[in-house]
Amino acid sequence: MPRAVREQQMLDAAVRTFGQRGYRAASMDEIAELAGVSKPLVYLYLNSKEELFSACIRREAAALVAAVRGAAGRGVAGGPAVPADRQLWDGLTAFFTHTAERPDGWAVLHSQARTQGEPFAAEVAAMREEIVSFVTYLIAEAARSAHGDPSLPEREVAGLAQALVGAAESLAGWANVEGSVSAKEAAATLMNFAWAGLGGLMEGRRWVPVPSSP
């Protein structure tokens, strides 16, 4: 069997084990058995448990970013004109579809890597920043379409993107546990929650607190 194929089998087994048992509880013996190889072969290919976990994070992060960008990026970089809200809808649907189809991979990224310290947390932070950057672009494009220029302050656009991505991450975790929520339902929930409010901002309608009575 080619090395690349064997290595992917090991990563598949590792993602499943790390996702279901957690990084600390997962053992190399268990991963090797699930992959159908010897433990020395796992060490030969991937050197250590730490390097194996890092390889899992990188693979799952790259797959998630590719899914989101592939679905939402059709109107970017010279492609056919696609409204920003449609790009975001397509990206969110792809995000929730991917995390539902690969729950162990999402557990590795969202639950395990973030709690195990550096360098694992840094790997996930880089992935998240790439998605946030793309969502920031979409929000800025929506503002430009609504007003002819980016009327929302840069800092506010960045904050909205962070909030939207954070909400998507939490919603994906809930949808995976709930089990009965489809990717399109999750995406529609977030669009109704976030995009409607964003539309109000673009039209100059902002929420302001009512002064409390003395």
C-alpha positions in Angstrom: 0.0 0.0 0.0 1.4 3.5 -0.9 2.7 5.5 2.0 0.3 8.3 1.5 -2.7 6.0 1.6 -1.5 4.3 4.7 -0.8 7.6 6.4 -4.4 8.8 5.7 -5.7 5.6 7.2 -3.7 6.3 10.3 -5.0 9.9 10.4 -8.5 8.7 10.0 -8.1 6.4 13.0 -6.4 9.1 15.0 -9.1 11.7 14.3 -11.8 9.2 15.3 -9.9 8.3 18.5 -9.0 11.8 19.5 -12.4 13.1 18.7 -14.3 10.5 20.7 -11.9 9.9 23.6 -10.0 13.1 23.9 -6.3 13.8 23.4 -5.1 12.8 26.8 -7.1 9.5 27.0 -6.3 8.4 23.4 -3.5 5.9 23.2 -1.2 5.1 20.3 -2.1 1.4 20.8 -5.7 2.1 20.2 -5.0 4.2 17.1 -2.8 1.6 15.6 -5.3 -1.1 16.2 -8.1 0.9 14.6 -5.9 1.7 11.6 -5.0 -2.0 11.2 -1.2 -1.4 11.6 1.4 -1.9 14.3 2.2 0.8 16.8 5.9 1.0 15.6 4.6 1.8 12.1 2.6 4.7 13.4 5.7 6.1 15.1 7.7 5.5 12.0 5.3 7.6 9.9 4.3 10.2 12.4 7.1 10.2 15.1 5.0 10.9 18.2 1.5 11.3 19.7 2.0 15.1 19.6 3.0 15.1 15.9 0.1 12.8 15.1 -2.3 15.1 16.8 -0.9 18.2 15.0 -1.2 16.4 11.7 -4.9 15.6 12.5 -5.5 19.3 13.3 -3.8 20.5 10.1 -5.7 18.0 7.9 -9.1 18.8 9.4 -8.5 22.5 9.4 -7.5 22.5 5.8 -10.6 20.4 4.8 -12.9 22.8 6.7 -11.5 26.0 5.2 -11.5 24.4 1.7 -15.2 23.5 2.1 -16.2 26.9 3.2 -14.1 28.8 0.7 -15.1 26.4 -2.1 -18.8 27.0 -1.5 -18.8 30.7 -0.7 -15.9 31.9 -2.9 -17.7 31.7 -6.2 -18.2 35.5 -6.4 -14.7 36.3 -5.3 -11.6 37.0 -7.3 -13.1 37.6 -10.7 -15.8 34.9 -10.5 -19.4 35.4 -11.5 -21.2 38.1 -9.5 -22.9 36.5 -6.4 -24.5 38.7 -3.7 -22.6 38.7 -0.4 -25.6 37.3 1.5 -25.7 34.3 -1.0 -22.0 33.7 -0.5 -22.4 33.7 3.2 -25.4 31.4 3.0 -23.4 29.0 0.8 -20.4 29.2 3.1 -22.5 28.6 6.3 -24.3 25.7 4.7 -21.0 24.1 3.7 -19.6 24.8 7.2 -22.5 23.0 8.9 -22.6 20.2 6.4 -18.9 19.6 6.8 -19.0 19.6 10.7 -22.0 17.3 10.7 -20.4 14.8 8.3 -17.1 14.9 10.2 -18.1 15.2 13.9 -14.9 13.7 15.1 -12.8 16.1 13.1 -14.9 19.0 14.4 -14.4 17.7 18.0 -10.6 17.7 17.4 -10.7 21.3 16.2 -13.4 22.8 18.4 -12.9 20.9 21.7 -9.6 19.1 21.9 -7.0 21.3 20.2 -8.1 24.5 21.9 -7.7 23.0 25.4 -4.3 21.3 25.0 -2.2 24.4 24.9 0.5 25.4 22.3 1.2 24.6 19.5 -2.2 22.9 19.1 -4.3 26.0 19.9 -2.2 28.1 17.5 -3.0 25.7 14.6 -6.7 26.1 15.2 -6.4 29.9 15.7 -4.8 30.2 12.3 -7.7 28.3 10.7 -10.2 30.4 12.5 -8.5 33.6 11.5 -8.7 32.6 7.9 -12.4 32.0 8.1 -12.9 35.3 10.0 -11.0 37.2 7.4 -13.2 35.8 4.7 -16.4 36.6 6.6 -15.0 40.2 7.2 -14.6 40.5 3.4 -18.2 39.4 2.8 -19.6 41.9 5.4 -17.6 44.7 3.9 -18.8 43.7 0.4 -22.4 43.7 1.6 -22.0 47.2 3.1 -20.4 48.4 -0.2 -23.4 47.0 -2.2 -25.9 48.7 0.1 -24.3 52.1 0.1 -21.8 52.2 -2.7 -19.0 52.4 -0.2 -18.0 50.6 3.0 -20.1 52.7 5.4 -19.5 50.4 8.4 -16.3 51.2 10.4 -13.5 48.7 9.9 -13.5 47.9 13.6 -17.2 47.2 13.6 -17.0 45.0 10.6 -14.2 43.0 12.2 -16.3 42.6 15.4 -19.3 41.4 13.5 -17.2 38.8 11.7 -15.8 37.5 15.0 -19.3 37.3 16.5 -20.7 35.5 13.4 -17.9 32.9 13.3 -18.2 32.4 17.1 -22.0 31.8 16.7 -21.4 29.4 13.9 -19.0 27.4 16.0 -21.4 27.2 18.9 -24.3 26.3 16.7 -22.3 23.5 15.0 -21.6 22.0 18.4 -25.2 22.1 19.4 -26.5 20.8 16.0 -24.1 17.8 16.2 -25.4 16.9 19.7 -29.0 17.5 18.8 -28.7 15.3 15.7 -32.1 16.3 14.2 -30.9 19.8 12.9 -29.9 19.8 9.3 -27.1 21.9 7.9 -29.6 24.1 6.0 -31.6 24.6 9.2 -28.6 25.6 11.1 -27.4 28.0 8.4 -30.9 29.5 8.1 -31.0 30.0 11.9 -27.8 31.9 11.8 -28.7 34.0 8.7 -32.0 35.0 10.3 -30.2 35.9 13.5 -27.2 37.7 12.1 -28.0 38.9 8.5 -31.3 40.6 9.4 -29.5 42.6 12.1 -26.7 43.4 9.7 -29.2 44.6 7.2 -30.5 47.1 9.8 -27.0 48.4 10.4 -26.5 48.9 6.7 -29.7 50.9 6.5 -28.6 53.1 9.4 -30.9 51.5 12.0 -28.9 50.8 15.1 -30.0 49.5 18.5 -29.3 51.9 21.3 -30.0 51.4 25.0 -33.0 53.3 26.4 -31.9 55.4 29.3 -33.0 53.8 32.6 -35.4 55.7 34.7 -34.0 57.6 37.7 
